[in-house]
Amino acid sequence: CIGWSESNAVIYANSVLGARTPKHPDYLDLCIAMTGRAAVSGGYTDAGRLARRVIEVTFPEGADDAVWPLVGWLLGKASPDRVPLVVGLEEASPSADDLKALCAAFGTTSGAPMLHIRGVTPEGGLEPAADADRVLIGAAEFAAAWCELNAAEEGVELVAIGSPHVSLDEVRVLAGLLEGQAIRDGVEVIVTIGREVLAAARREGHVAALEAIGVRFLPDICWCSITEPLFPSGTKVLVTNSGKYAHYAFGLSGRKVRFGGMKTCVEAALTGRVSSALPDWIDAAS
């Protein structure tokens, strides 16, 4: 058992790590840290972790990394008030980064403290409640979600990567995609990152290479907490690879939002534009 409060971290801990914690209100986690005690409720209990909805996902073939935050966002919309059991992802083999993105986006649209994924998460093999209902997520839902998160015009001035913080693997991917490239004038690329990952990426030479072409790293801060002057004041439209920030950005910053995977974000950094067309992996299925 642990005592955490940050919503997407709680979801990842419960769902992926198999830890147990409710979504504690701010400062209650500090009281738990000082006393070593917490109320036995919610995610600490078997009943609080029981799946009360089964969500069947038709996973799109050929999807890129944008699919995982999109799946998480859709799962939360489909199960806003109860723990779901997700089926249909058994053969998708999500990585730790994929699950991180999924859990963060799930936390924006659901109040549940966790989700189970059959064949993927530690408790994914448990049976749901006897009265659990069923919901389907397919091509139409993917297309509608993509359009909702990409309602802004094509031109962008800010590429916002992170939320949650990028991993070392994600820094490596970004460095590989931007190697030998030049960021377009008028576009800023900002990456949120933990200090330990930043140090590791610096040792591998990725930070120096990326900073040399204009990428900025902001350690130990979430995009949801970034305001001006750290937030570029000239931004009208931003693009992000984060389902969480795509959901919250307009309300927090007043800027319009586009969403896409890492390659989409890099293309925006190079061209200042994000295509309004559906990705091939959504268009082919819808």
C-alpha positions as CSV (number, residue, x, y, z in Angstrom):
1,C,0.0,0.0,0.0
2,I,1.1,3.6,-0.8
3,G,-0.4,7.0,-0.1
4,W,-0.4,9.0,-3.4
5,S,-2.6,11.9,-4.5
6,E,-1.7,12.9,-8.1
7,S,-4.4,11.5,-10.3
8,N,-2.6,9.9,-13.2
9,A,0.2,8.7,-11.0
10,V,-2.4,7.0,-8.8
11,I,-3.9,5.3,-11.8
12,Y,-0.5,4.0,-13.1
13,A,0.4,2.8,-9.6
14,N,-2.9,0.9,-9.1
15,S,-3.2,-0.4,-12.6
16,V,0.3,-1.1,-13.9
17,L,2.4,-1.5,-10.7
18,G,-0.3,-3.4,-8.7
19,A,0.1,-1.0,-5.8
20,R,-2.9,0.1,-3.7
21,T,-3.9,3.7,-3.1
22,P,-7.0,5.8,-3.5
23,K,-6.8,9.3,-5.1
24,H,-6.1,11.2,-1.9
25,P,-6.9,14.9,-1.8
26,D,-3.9,17.3,-1.7
27,Y,-2.1,17.4,1.6
28,L,-3.8,14.2,2.9
29,D,-0.8,12.3,1.4
30,L,1.5,14.4,3.5
31,C,-0.5,13.4,6.6
32,I,-0.1,9.8,5.6
33,A,3.6,10.3,5.1
34,M,3.9,11.7,8.6
35,T,1.8,9.1,10.4
36,G,2.2,6.0,8.2
37,R,-1.5,5.5,8.4
38,A,-4.4,5.9,6.0
39,A,-8.2,5.2,6.0
40,V,-8.9,1.8,4.6
41,S,-11.1,2.8,1.6
42,G,-11.3,2.9,-2.2
43,G,-8.3,1.5,-3.9
44,Y,-6.9,-0.1,-0.7
45,T,-9.8,-2.5,-0.7
46,D,-10.7,-5.4,-3.0
47,A,-14.2,-4.0,-3.5
48,G,-12.8,-0.6,-4.5
49,R,-10.7,-2.3,-7.2
50,L,-13.5,-4.5,-8.7
51,A,-14.3,-3.9,-12.3
52,R,-17.9,-2.8,-12.7
53,R,-17.8,-2.2,-16.5
54,V,-16.3,-4.2,-19.3
55,I,-15.0,-2.2,-22.3
56,E,-14.3,-4.0,-25.5
57,V,-11.8,-2.1,-27.7
58,T,-11.3,-2.8,-31.4
59,F,-7.7,-1.9,-31.6
60,P,-6.7,-0.2,-34.9
61,E,-4.1,-1.9,-37.0
62,G,-0.9,0.0,-37.8
63,A,-1.5,2.6,-35.1
64,D,1.4,4.8,-33.9
65,D,2.2,6.0,-30.4
66,A,-0.8,8.4,-30.4
67,V,-3.2,5.5,-30.0
68,W,-2.3,5.0,-26.4
69,P,-3.3,8.4,-25.0
70,L,-6.3,8.2,-27.3
71,V,-7.4,4.8,-25.9
72,G,-7.0,6.1,-22.4
73,W,-9.0,9.2,-23.1
74,L,-11.8,7.1,-24.7
75,L,-11.7,4.5,-21.8
76,G,-12.2,7.3,-19.3
77,K,-15.2,8.7,-21.3
78,A,-16.7,5.3,-21.4
79,S,-16.2,4.7,-17.7
80,P,-16.3,8.0,-15.8
81,D,-17.5,6.7,-12.5
82,R,-16.3,3.1,-12.1
83,V,-13.3,0.8,-12.6
84,P,-13.4,-0.9,-16.0
85,L,-11.9,-4.1,-17.3
86,V,-10.6,-3.5,-20.8
87,V,-10.5,-6.3,-23.4
88,G,-9.2,-6.3,-26.9
89,L,-5.6,-5.1,-26.1
90,E,-4.2,-8.5,-25.3
91,E,-2.1,-8.7,-28.5
92,A,-1.1,-5.0,-28.6
93,S,1.9,-5.4,-26.3
94,P,2.0,-1.9,-24.8
95,S,5.3,-0.6,-23.4
96,A,5.7,1.1,-20.0
97,D,5.6,4.5,-21.9
98,D,2.4,3.4,-23.7
99,L,0.7,2.5,-20.4
100,K,2.0,5.8,-18.8
101,A,0.3,7.7,-21.6
102,L,-2.9,5.7,-21.4
103,C,-3.2,6.1,-17.6
104,A,-2.6,9.8,-17.7
105,A,-5.3,10.3,-20.4
106,F,-7.7,8.0,-18.6
107,G,-7.4,10.2,-15.5
108,T,-8.6,13.3,-17.4
109,T,-12.0,11.8,-18.3
110,S,-12.6,9.3,-15.5
111,G,-12.8,9.7,-11.7
112,A,-11.9,6.0,-11.2
113,P,-8.7,5.3,-9.4
114,M,-7.6,2.5,-11.9
115,L,-8.4,0.2,-14.8
116,H,-7.7,-3.4,-15.6
117,I,-6.4,-4.5,-19.0
118,R,-6.9,-8.2,-19.7
119,G,-3.6,-9.9,-20.4
120,V,-1.6,-6.7,-19.6
121,T,-2.0,-5.4,-16.1
122,P,-1.4,-7.4,-12.9
123,E,-5.1,-7.7,-12.0
124,G,-6.3,-8.0,-15.5
125,G,-7.2,-11.6,-15.1
126,L,-9.7,-11.0,-12.3
127,E,-13.4,-11.4,-13.1
128,P,-15.5,-8.3,-13.2
129,A,-18.5,-7.8,-10.9
130,A,-21.5,-10.1,-11.7
131,D,-23.6,-7.1,-12.7
132,A,-20.9,-5.3,-14.8
133,D,-22.3,-3.9,-18.0
134,R,-20.4,-3.8,-21.4
135,V,-19.4,-0.9,-23.7
136,L,-17.8,-1.0,-27.1
137,I,-15.1,1.3,-28.5
138,G,-14.5,1.0,-32.2
139,A,-13.5,2.9,-35.3
140,A,-16.2,5.5,-35.0
141,E,-15.2,6.4,-31.4
142,F,-11.5,6.7,-32.4
143,A,-12.4,9.0,-35.3
144,A,-14.7,11.2,-33.2
145,A,-12.1,11.5,-30.4
146,W,-9.4,12.4,-32.8
147,C,-11.5,15.2,-34.3
148,E,-12.5,16.5,-30.8
149,L,-8.8,16.7,-29.8
150,N,-7.8,18.3,-33.2
151,A,-10.4,21.0,-33.7
152,A,-7.9,23.8,-34.1
153,E,-6.4,25.1,-37.3
154,E,-3.3,23.6,-38.9
155,G,-0.7,26.2,-38.0
156,V,1.1,25.8,-34.6
157,E,3.6,27.9,-32.7
158,L,4.4,25.5,-29.8
159,V,5.2,21.8,-29.6
160,A,4.5,20.6,-26.1
161,I,6.0,17.2,-25.3
162,G,5.6,15.4,-22.0
163,S,2.8,15.3,-19.4
164,P,3.7,12.9,-17.9
165,H,7.4,13.6,-18.1
166,V,9.2,12.0,-21.0
167,S,11.2,8.9,-20.4
168,L,14.8,8.3,-21.5
169,D,13.5,6.2,-24.4
170,E,11.3,9.0,-25.5
171,V,14.2,11.4,-25.5
172,R,16.1,9.0,-27.6
173,V,13.2,8.8,-30.1
174,L,12.9,12.6,-30.2
175,A,16.7,13.0,-30.8
176,G,16.6,10.5,-33.6
177,L,13.7,12.1,-35.4
178,L,15.3,15.6,-35.1
179,E,18.8,14.6,-35.9
180,G,20.1,16.8,-38.8
181,Q,16.9,18.8,-38.9
182,A,16.2,22.5,-38.2
183,I,13.2,23.7,-36.2
184,R,11.1,26.2,-38.1
185,D,11.4,29.8,-37.2
186,G,8.4,30.9,-35.0
187,V,8.0,27.4,-33.5
188,E,9.1,26.5,-30.0
189,V,9.7,23.0,-28.8
190,I,9.5,22.4,-25.1
191,V,9.9,19.1,-23.3
192,T,9.0,18.4,-19.7
193,I,11.2,15.9,-18.0
194,G,12.3,14.6,-14.6
195,R,15.7,15.7,-13.4
196,E,17.1,12.1,-13.2
197,V,16.0,11.4,-16.8
198,L,17.4,14.7,-17.9
199,A,20.8,13.8,-16.3
200,A,20.8,10.5,-18.1
201,A,19.9,12.0,-21.4
202,R,22.6,14.6,-20.9
203,R,25.2,11.9,-20.3
204,E,24.1,10.2,-23.6
205,G,24.6,13.5,-25.5
206,H,20.9,13.9,-26.5
207,V,20.3,17.1,-24.4
208,A,23.2,19.0,-26.0
209,A,22.2,17.9,-29.5
210,L,18.6,18.9,-29.0
211,E,19.3,22.2,-27.2
212,A,21.7,23.1,-30.1
213,I,18.7,23.2,-32.5
214,G,16.5,25.0,-30.1
215,V,14.6,22.4,-28.0
216,R,14.1,23.5,-24.4
217,F,13.9,21.1,-21.5
218,L,11.9,22.0,-18.4
219,P,12.6,19.7,-15.5
220,D,10.3,18.7,-12.6
221,I,7.2,20.6,-13.8
222,C,4.0,19.4,-15.4
223,W,2.6,21.1,-18.5
224,C,-0.6,21.7,-16.5
225,S,1.4,24.0,-14.2
226,I,3.3,26.0,-16.8
227,T,2.1,29.5,-17.2
228,E,3.6,32.7,-18.8
229,P,6.4,33.7,-19.0
230,L,7.6,30.0,-19.2
231,F,4.6,29.3,-21.5
232,P,5.5,31.1,-24.8
233,S,3.2,34.1,-24.9
234,G,3.0,34.3,-28.7
235,T,1.4,30.9,-29.0
236,K,-2.0,30.7,-30.6
237,V,-2.1,27.0,-31.3
238,L,-0.1,24.2,-29.7
239,V,0.4,20.5,-30.5
240,T,1.1,17.9,-27.9
241,N,1.7,14.2,-27.7
242,S,-0.1,14.1,-24.4
243,G,-3.7,13.1,-24.1
244,K,-3.8,14.6,-20.7
245,Y,-2.5,18.0,-21.9
246,A,-4.6,17.9,-25.0
247,H,-7.6,17.6,-22.7
248,Y,-6.6,20.4,-20.3
249,A,-4.5,22.8,-22.4
250,F,-7.3,25.1,-23.6
251,G,-8.8,25.6,-20.2
252,L,-5.4,26.2,-18.6
253,S,-3.7,28.3,-21.3
254,G,-6.5,29.7,-23.4
255,R,-4.7,28.3,-26.5
256,K,-6.2,26.1,-29.1
257,V,-4.9,22.5,-29.3
258,R,-3.8,19.8,-31.7
259,F,-2.9,16.3,-30.7
260,G,-0.7,13.6,-32.3
261,G,2.2,11.2,-31.7
262,M,5.8,12.0,-31.5
263,K,6.3,12.0,-35.3
264,T,3.4,14.4,-35.7
265,C,5.0,16.7,-33.1
266,V,8.3,16.6,-34.9
267,E,6.7,17.3,-38.2
268,A,5.0,20.3,-36.6
269,A,8.4,21.5,-35.2
270,L,9.9,21.3,-38.7
271,T,7.0,22.8,-40.7
272,G,4.8,24.7,-38.2
273,R,1.8,22.8,-39.3
274,V,-0.3,19.7,-38.4
275,S,-2.4,18.1,-41.0
276,S,-6.2,18.1,-40.4
277,A,-6.6,14.7,-42.1
278,L,-7.3,11.7,-40.0
279,P,-4.3,9.4,-39.5
280,D,-4.2,6.4,-41.9
281,W,-4.7,4.0,-39.0
282,I,-8.0,5.7,-38.1
283,D,-9.2,6.6,-41.5
284,A,-8.8,3.0,-42.8
285,A,-10.9,1.6,-39.9
286,S,-13.6,4.2,-39.9
